[in-house]
Structure formats: structure tokens, C-alpha cells
């Protein structure tokens, strides 16, 4: 019997033939996930008869975009991401023939706010950060341009230190979480969101809410809020040169630099592995990597690498990723089963 192949199947088959020319797993994406993936890749190279995977950074959004460029040896196999994939990413993938993606959640991390270890301690709320960095803030029920210059202008209980914040650039997954769990939360707490919502245009409540949230993300442009497009090492270097500044980091990075940094509380909770695992710390997020399923069985070592990554030996509570700062996923066994079965992610709601 002659087997008929769809255009999609033929494209995957052609890509598979091309991809077989490469024998090394290629990965790009999140700066937050980068050290974890590097640890796994190096251990994989030492313990398996496959070349050590190539792991690069560049940001979550950039990694997902690279993964969605298409199939074949000239495209990456895995995108690391510190925020969940977007519907627009999936649409881009589909337009380039990448129709099945595996979503692998391997643990959790917190977003922390840290400064020079010799400086004062800070106890923040999301409202403090919104009032410090937002382009406009709510005053007496109206929105006005942000003129706060010191943290004590934002909150009298904070130190009288000049506002200067180094935050992740917009291509980073950390920024997406910062926007939602810090800026949006602070916008709502200060009443600014309600003002934006009342003025929002749109033919549905959903569109008006989306517009209001977007407005909450608008930051001041006078130099007190600085986007960092590099990884956390660049943020740390900026703090070394500006000891009065506050930087936004991943928990694990902070935990590996406690000799240089002092961490702030958020809503009265100190970030730690325990408070992130329990959900007590309010600014935490799951970490992911996304696998191009069409490359499984084609790129040597790809299946073995992802199995190894989510194994108890690596991602479990007593593994090297936890030692570095990863909060182990309590549902890791489900992830292991999904990876072993090659189950692609379901359609997003």
C-alpha cells in the first residue's frame, strides 16, 4: 500500500534528513534558565556518549523566536524560557512548519530585588515599585507625571535614597513576570489601574482591561528606570558601578552572590527557596524549556538530554540544580512521564 504524506509531514521528513547532519543539541533563550541548562549540558556531556549540547542565552522571547524559525539543522532544538510561551509564538512556529512543541516545566524561581551589600535594607511592596518607576502615578484620583526622585518620596518608611533601578529588558521572560506581578499589582493597589480602565477604549471589557494593563507597564523615561538587555551579570556590574541602585535578579543568581548583594523583602516576605516553594513569596514564576518535537529521534541525544534534565538526579530536590537555587517542582514526576512519552503541549486557552 502506498502511504500518502501531507505537506506538513513531507516538510518534517525533509527537515529531519537535513537535521541528521548535526549531532549536537542546540539550545538558546532565557538568561535565568541559562545556568541551569549549562549545568545539565556539561553533566550530560560527561555522562553520555553524545557531544555536550550548545547552550546560549539571548532572552526568553528571542529563544522562542529562534525555535519557531522552522525545522532542520540550521534551527535550534530547544528554547529555554522563564515565562510561558505566548500564543503569538505558537502562531509563528506553525507558520514555519513547527506544529508540535513540548512544554517542559522543570522547577520554579523567584524574582528578587537586591542592592549593594553595604547599603540599607529595603522592604518593598508592588505599589512602591509602581510609584517609583511608572510613567504616571495616581494622585488624588488623577494621573500625573511621575516626579518621585527618592524611595522615601514613594514610601516614607523607605530609605531616602535616589531612585535608580536596573530591570530586565523587554526581551527577557523575567520582564514579563515583573510587569504582571509587580507593576500591574502595584498599579491596582494604588488605584491607577481603575483610572486607566475608566479611560480605556474598546468594544469589550476584555479589551479595556488589556489596554489598562498595558498602560500600567509604561515606565518613566528620565533615566531612573534602566532596561538591561544582557544577563544578570550585566545587572550586577551596573550595581558595582552604581552602589545606590536596585537591581532585579533571579533568586538563584542572588543566592550565588550573597557576598555582594542584600535582598529586599516583598510584601513582608524574604525570598528564599522555602518561601518560593510554598507560594508565600509573591513574585515567583515557573521555569520552562520548549522542545521541537520533530527533532526528537533525529538530533542525536536530544531525547536523552531532556530525559536527563528532568530526572531526579538533576532537577530533583537533592540534585545539582537545587543546589544552585532551583526550587524543585513538586509535580516533577508528571513532567518526567510527559517527556518520556513525547507528549506535545495542548492548545492554549
ZAZAMAR-54108 format. One record per residue (C-alpha): residue number from 1; residue in three letters; chain; y, x, z. Coordinates in Angstrom, 3 decimals. Layout:
// residues N
  lopa  marlo  bavo        yy        xx        zz
   NUM    ALA     A         Y         X         Z
...
// end
This chain:
// residues 349
  lopa  marlo  bavo        yy        xx        zz
     1    UNK     A     0.000     0.000     0.000
     2    UNK     A     3.407     1.323    -0.929
     3    UNK     A     5.826     1.426     2.013
     4    UNK     A     9.360     0.281     1.316
     5    UNK     A    12.150     2.009     3.228
     6    UNK     A    15.556     0.576     3.905
     7    UNK     A    18.639     2.597     3.003
     8    UNK     A    19.082     3.365     6.688
     9    UNK     A    15.510     4.616     7.026
    10    UNK     A    15.882     6.774     3.940
    11    UNK     A    19.101     8.273     5.313
    12    UNK     A    17.387     9.139     8.592
    13    UNK     A    14.434    10.661     6.776
    14    UNK     A    16.738    12.791     4.630
    15    UNK     A    18.705    13.865     7.687
    16    UNK     A    15.505    14.708     9.511
    17    UNK     A    14.457    17.069     6.720
    18    UNK     A    17.827    18.786     6.900
    19    UNK     A    17.866    18.865    10.681
    20    UNK     A    14.481    20.580    10.792
    21    UNK     A    16.231    23.735     9.571
    22    UNK     A    17.777    24.039    13.044
    23    UNK     A    15.618    24.938    16.028
    24    UNK     A    18.250    24.913    18.767
    25    UNK     A    19.534    21.820    20.586
    26    UNK     A    23.315    21.430    20.223
    27    UNK     A    25.468    19.641    22.791
    28    UNK     A    29.202    19.014    23.236
    29    UNK     A    31.522    16.862    25.323
    30    UNK     A    32.652    16.347    28.892
    31    UNK     A    34.161    19.205    30.880
    32    UNK     A    32.827    17.538    34.025
    33    UNK     A    29.259    17.453    32.708
    34    UNK     A    29.554    20.928    31.147
    35    UNK     A    28.463    22.947    34.224
    36    UNK     A    25.520    20.633    34.888
    37    UNK     A    24.364    20.815    31.281
    38    UNK     A    24.804    24.591    31.305
    39    UNK     A    22.616    24.917    34.398
    40    UNK     A    19.930    22.781    32.766
    41    UNK     A    20.183    24.593    29.417
    42    UNK     A    19.806    28.025    30.984
    43    UNK     A    16.851    26.919    33.112
    44    UNK     A    15.317    25.267    30.048
    45    UNK     A    15.584    28.471    28.043
    46    UNK     A    13.929    30.422    30.845
    47    UNK     A    11.063    27.991    31.411
    48    UNK     A    10.199    26.651    27.954
    49    UNK     A     9.224    28.184    24.635
    50    UNK     A    12.374    26.888    22.965
    51    UNK     A    15.749    28.561    22.399
    52    UNK     A    18.382    27.923    25.044
    53    UNK     A    20.457    24.884    23.963
    54    UNK     A    24.063    25.490    22.920
    55    UNK     A    26.419    23.598    25.272
    56    UNK     A    30.131    23.232    24.520
    57    UNK     A    32.971    21.318    26.183
    58    UNK     A    35.910    19.650    24.494
    59    UNK     A    36.101    16.375    26.397
    60    UNK     A    34.020    13.199    26.564
    61    UNK     A    35.785    11.408    23.734
    62    UNK     A    35.631    14.446    21.467
    63    UNK     A    31.918    14.897    22.189
    64    UNK     A    31.103    11.281    21.422
    65    UNK     A    33.090    11.521    18.209
    66    UNK     A    31.152    14.625    17.137
    67    UNK     A    27.860    12.891    17.886
    68    UNK     A    28.927     9.995    15.680
    69    UNK     A    29.743    12.150    12.659
    70    UNK     A    26.296    11.481    11.205
    71    UNK     A    22.732    12.784    11.114
    72    UNK     A    21.364    16.202    10.255
    73    UNK     A    21.531    19.869    11.176
    74    UNK     A    25.313    20.061    10.891
    75    UNK     A    25.795    17.421    13.609
    76    UNK     A    25.195    17.691    17.359
    77    UNK     A    22.243    16.111    19.128
    78    UNK     A    23.788    15.156    22.464
    79    UNK     A    27.238    14.121    23.684
    80    UNK     A    27.987    14.726    27.366
    81    UNK     A    30.310    12.132    28.879
    82    UNK     A    31.958    11.479    32.227
    83    UNK     A    32.823     7.945    31.133
    84    UNK     A    30.739     5.305    29.420
    85    UNK     A    30.599     5.192    25.646
    86    UNK     A    33.044     2.747    24.037
    87    UNK     A    32.291     0.007    21.514
    88    UNK     A    34.553     1.875    19.087
    89    UNK     A    32.307     4.953    19.422
    90    UNK     A    29.238     2.873    18.625
    91    UNK     A    31.002     1.382    15.598
    92    UNK     A    31.892     4.884    14.369
    93    UNK     A    28.292     6.007    14.857
    94    UNK     A    26.953     3.017    12.931
    95    UNK     A    29.382     3.626    10.071
    96    UNK     A    27.914     7.134     9.721
    97    UNK     A    24.256     6.112     9.960
    98    UNK     A    23.755     6.810    13.662
    99    UNK     A    22.197     3.500    14.622
   100    UNK     A    20.170     4.264    17.747
   101    UNK     A    21.647     6.016    20.764
   102    UNK     A    20.018     6.702    24.088
   103    UNK     A    22.313     6.337    27.093
   104    UNK     A    21.176     8.636    29.913
   105    UNK     A    22.847     8.233    33.313
   106    UNK     A    21.817    11.245    35.371
   107    UNK     A    23.984    11.055    38.503
   108    UNK     A    27.414    10.453    39.991
   109    UNK     A    30.573    12.412    40.677
   110    UNK     A    33.870    11.714    42.407
   111    UNK     A    37.404    12.334    41.154
   112    UNK     A    39.368    14.241    43.764
   113    UNK     A    42.990    15.159    44.325
   114    UNK     A    43.386    18.710    45.539
   115    UNK     A    46.135    21.247    46.151
   116    UNK     A    46.624    24.818    47.310
   117    UNK     A    44.596    25.512    50.441
   118    UNK     A    47.654    26.882    52.225
   119    UNK     A    49.702    23.747    51.582
   120    UNK     A    49.977    20.479    53.535
   121    UNK     A    47.237    17.862    53.695
   122    UNK     A    47.681    14.619    51.756
   123    UNK     A    46.365    11.125    52.457
   124    UNK     A    46.811     9.127    49.262
   125    UNK     A    46.366     5.563    48.087
   126    UNK     A    46.249     4.488    44.418
   127    UNK     A    49.692     2.929    44.961
   128    UNK     A    51.064     6.375    45.873
   129    UNK     A    49.866     7.832    42.600
   130    UNK     A    51.155     4.931    40.545
   131    UNK     A    54.584     5.108    42.165
   132    UNK     A    54.636     8.879    41.673
   133    UNK     A    53.602     9.038    38.018
   134    UNK     A    54.229     5.660    36.360
   135    UNK     A    56.994     5.412    33.791
   136    UNK     A    58.276     2.293    35.520
   137    UNK     A    57.749     1.023    39.052
   138    UNK     A    58.341    -2.304    40.774
   139    UNK     A    61.464    -2.590    42.921
   140    UNK     A    62.487    -5.959    44.358
   141    UNK     A    60.336    -7.816    41.846
   142    UNK     A    61.678    -5.961    38.811
   143    UNK     A    60.529    -2.951    36.823
   144    UNK     A    62.814     0.077    36.905
   145    UNK     A    62.515     3.613    35.549
   146    UNK     A    60.726     5.885    37.988
   147    UNK     A    63.179     8.151    39.821
   148    UNK     A    60.900     9.312    42.646
   149    UNK     A    61.171    13.081    42.982
   150    UNK     A    59.197    13.814    46.136
   151    UNK     A    55.958    12.451    47.529
   152    UNK     A    57.927    11.314    50.578
   153    UNK     A    60.029     9.129    48.236
   154    UNK     A    56.790     7.360    47.285
   155    UNK     A    55.462     7.060    50.822
   156    UNK     A    57.342     8.154    53.938
   157    UNK     A    54.081     9.335    55.511
   158    UNK     A    53.526    11.907    52.765
   159    UNK     A    54.977    15.441    52.813
   160    UNK     A    58.471    15.979    51.412
   161    UNK     A    57.000    17.999    48.554
   162    UNK     A    58.207    17.824    44.966
   163    UNK     A    56.016    15.648    42.742
   164    UNK     A    54.126    17.726    40.195
   165    UNK     A    50.695    16.527    39.097
   166    UNK     A    48.228    18.123    36.695
   167    UNK     A    45.976    15.384    35.366
   168    UNK     A    43.236    15.363    32.698
   169    UNK     A    44.425    14.811    29.146
   170    UNK     A    43.601    11.623    27.289
   171    UNK     A    40.521    13.047    25.520
   172    UNK     A    38.719    13.547    28.821
   173    UNK     A    36.427    10.973    30.416
   174    UNK     A    37.990    11.784    33.774
   175    UNK     A    41.298    10.419    32.470
   176    UNK     A    39.701     7.086    31.600
   177    UNK     A    38.447     6.738    35.173
   178    UNK     A    41.781     7.944    36.576
   179    UNK     A    43.616     5.321    34.513
   180    UNK     A    41.376     2.500    35.697
   181    UNK     A    40.583     3.337    39.310
   182    UNK     A    43.869     4.957    40.276
   183    UNK     A    46.710     3.846    38.001
   184    UNK     A    45.517     0.270    37.445
   185    UNK     A    44.568    -0.145    41.099
   186    UNK     A    47.955     1.201    42.166
   187    UNK     A    49.756    -0.917    39.599
   188    UNK     A    48.131    -4.045    41.022
   189    UNK     A    48.750    -3.003    44.628
   190    UNK     A    52.482    -2.516    44.037
   191    UNK     A    52.993    -5.782    42.144
   192    UNK     A    53.890    -4.040    38.875
   193    UNK     A    50.805    -5.445    37.144
   194    UNK     A    51.887    -9.024    37.828
   195    UNK     A    55.286    -8.317    36.316
   196    UNK     A    53.711    -6.739    33.234
   197    UNK     A    51.297    -9.666    32.941
   198    UNK     A    54.065   -12.245    33.116
   199    UNK     A    55.880   -10.478    30.255
   200    UNK     A    52.770    -9.730    28.173
   201    UNK     A    52.390   -11.149    24.695
   202    UNK     A    49.130   -12.514    23.336
   203    UNK     A    47.362   -15.720    22.434
   204    UNK     A    44.815   -15.469    25.248
   205    UNK     A    44.625   -14.454    28.894
   206    UNK     A    42.296   -11.614    27.961
   207    UNK     A    44.794   -10.121    25.520
   208    UNK     A    47.630   -10.462    28.014
   209    UNK     A    45.563    -8.748    30.707
   210    UNK     A    44.703    -5.942    28.314
   211    UNK     A    48.394    -5.472    27.487
   212    UNK     A    49.337    -5.429    31.162
   213    UNK     A    46.682    -2.816    31.971
   214    UNK     A    47.843    -0.659    29.073
   215    UNK     A    51.395    -0.850    30.388
   216    UNK     A    50.144     0.314    33.796
   217    UNK     A    48.836     3.502    32.130
   218    UNK     A    52.258     4.521    30.776
   219    UNK     A    53.361     7.712    32.544
   220    UNK     A    56.733     9.288    33.107
   221    UNK     A    57.783    11.910    30.560
   222    UNK     A    60.146    14.035    32.646
   223    UNK     A    57.661    16.831    33.304
   224    UNK     A    56.359    15.702    36.698
   225    UNK     A    53.087    14.436    35.194
   226    UNK     A    51.376    17.089    33.073
   227    UNK     A    48.300    16.462    30.906
   228    UNK     A    45.699    19.228    30.948
   229    UNK     A    43.611    19.290    27.781
   230    UNK     A    41.385    22.153    28.920
   231    UNK     A    38.736    22.053    31.622
   232    UNK     A    39.147    22.206    35.401
   233    UNK     A    39.525    25.982    35.341
   234    UNK     A    42.809    25.495    33.476
   235    UNK     A    43.955    22.976    36.099
   236    UNK     A    43.094    25.472    38.846
   237    UNK     A    45.035    28.199    37.033
   238    UNK     A    48.053    25.881    36.855
   239    UNK     A    47.810    25.305    40.623
   240    UNK     A    47.630    29.049    41.212
   241    UNK     A    50.932    29.340    39.355
   242    UNK     A    52.450    26.194    40.928
   243    UNK     A    51.285    26.075    44.534
   244    UNK     A    53.298    22.917    45.259
   245    UNK     A    51.408    20.897    42.640
   246    UNK     A    48.484    18.470    42.984
   247    UNK     A    45.532    18.678    40.600
   248    UNK     A    42.892    16.152    39.587
   249    UNK     A    39.348    17.564    39.643
   250    UNK     A    35.719    16.527    39.708
   251    UNK     A    34.137    16.610    43.162
   252    UNK     A    31.620    19.269    42.208
   253    UNK     A    34.347    21.598    40.904
   254    UNK     A    36.284    21.209    44.135
   255    UNK     A    33.162    21.843    46.209
   256    UNK     A    32.711    25.122    44.381
   257    UNK     A    36.332    26.145    45.018
   258    UNK     A    36.899    25.205    48.668
   259    UNK     A    38.230    28.708    49.302
   260    UNK     A    41.206    27.877    47.078
   261    UNK     A    41.728    24.131    47.411
   262    UNK     A    42.332    21.494    50.075
   263    UNK     A    41.273    17.973    49.183
   264    UNK     A    43.168    14.745    49.884
   265    UNK     A    41.744    11.534    51.216
   266    UNK     A    41.945     8.363    49.121
   267    UNK     A    42.331     5.074    50.983
   268    UNK     A    41.419     6.966    54.135
   269    UNK     A    38.111     8.304    52.819
   270    UNK     A    37.363    12.004    52.357
   271    UNK     A    35.479    12.666    49.095
   272    UNK     A    32.006    14.090    49.659
   273    UNK     A    28.513    13.791    48.277
   274    UNK     A    27.756    11.268    51.018
   275    UNK     A    30.824     9.065    50.528
   276    UNK     A    30.358     9.026    46.750
   277    UNK     A    26.654     8.191    47.073
   278    UNK     A    27.394     5.323    49.459
   279    UNK     A    30.226     3.966    47.318
   280    UNK     A    32.677     4.377    50.199
   281    UNK     A    34.887     6.789    48.274
   282    UNK     A    36.813     4.580    45.821
   283    UNK     A    37.304     6.999    42.917
   284    UNK     A    33.798     7.826    41.747
   285    UNK     A    32.001     7.447    38.449
   286    UNK     A    28.562     7.779    36.844
   287    UNK     A    27.881    10.715    34.551
   288    UNK     A    26.084    10.341    31.235
   289    UNK     A    24.805    12.091    28.199
   290    UNK     A    24.119    10.322    24.912
   291    UNK     A    21.236    11.295    22.638
   292    UNK     A    20.994    10.745    18.902
   293    UNK     A    17.516     9.190    18.751
   294    UNK     A    16.989    10.027    15.069
   295    UNK     A    16.909    13.721    16.041
   296    UNK     A    14.040    13.266    18.513
   297    UNK     A    10.870    14.746    17.060
   298    UNK     A    12.993    16.591    14.502
   299    UNK     A    15.024    19.105    16.506
   300    UNK     A    12.514    21.278    18.373
   301    UNK     A    12.848    20.982    22.136
   302    UNK     A    15.196    18.003    22.165
   303    UNK     A    12.762    15.610    23.863
   304    UNK     A    11.638    18.337    26.239
   305    UNK     A    15.238    19.158    27.157
   306    UNK     A    16.207    15.597    28.043
   307    UNK     A    12.961    15.103    29.990
   308    UNK     A    13.713    18.301    31.900
   309    UNK     A    17.351    17.338    32.546
   310    UNK     A    16.452    14.089    34.341
   311    UNK     A    13.402    15.462    36.133
   312    UNK     A    13.284    15.511    39.929
   313    UNK     A    13.240    19.309    39.709
   314    UNK     A    16.706    19.312    38.089
   315    UNK     A    18.542    16.038    38.805
   316    UNK     A    16.782    15.017    41.998
   317    UNK     A    18.462    15.192    45.429
   318    UNK     A    16.921    18.613    46.135
   319    UNK     A    17.465    20.082    42.676
   320    UNK     A    19.993    22.685    41.480
   321    UNK     A    22.380    20.050    40.104
   322    UNK     A    22.681    18.509    43.571
   323    UNK     A    23.272    21.982    44.982
   324    UNK     A    26.171    22.350    42.547
   325    UNK     A    27.638    18.995    43.631
   326    UNK     A    25.944    16.225    41.670
   327    UNK     A    25.283    13.010    43.565
   328    UNK     A    21.731    12.136    42.588
   329    UNK     A    21.188     8.720    41.021
   330    UNK     A    19.089     6.501    43.317
   331    UNK     A    17.643     4.914    40.144
   332    UNK     A    16.654     8.235    38.593
   333    UNK     A    13.022     7.113    38.191
   334    UNK     A    14.138     4.310    35.842
   335    UNK     A    16.099     6.829    33.799
   336    UNK     A    13.082     9.128    33.602
   337    UNK     A    10.956     6.268    32.269
   338    UNK     A    13.596     5.295    29.716
   339    UNK     A    13.904     8.888    28.491
   340    UNK     A    10.132     9.321    28.256
   341    UNK     A     9.865     6.125    26.196
   342    UNK     A    12.826     6.966    23.961
   343    UNK     A    14.465     3.624    24.702
   344    UNK     A    17.815     3.207    22.916
   345    UNK     A    20.710     1.562    24.699
   346    UNK     A    21.105    -2.184    24.382
   347    UNK     A    24.157    -3.695    22.648
   348    UNK     A    27.286    -3.544    24.806
   349    UNK     A    28.740    -6.801    26.082
// end
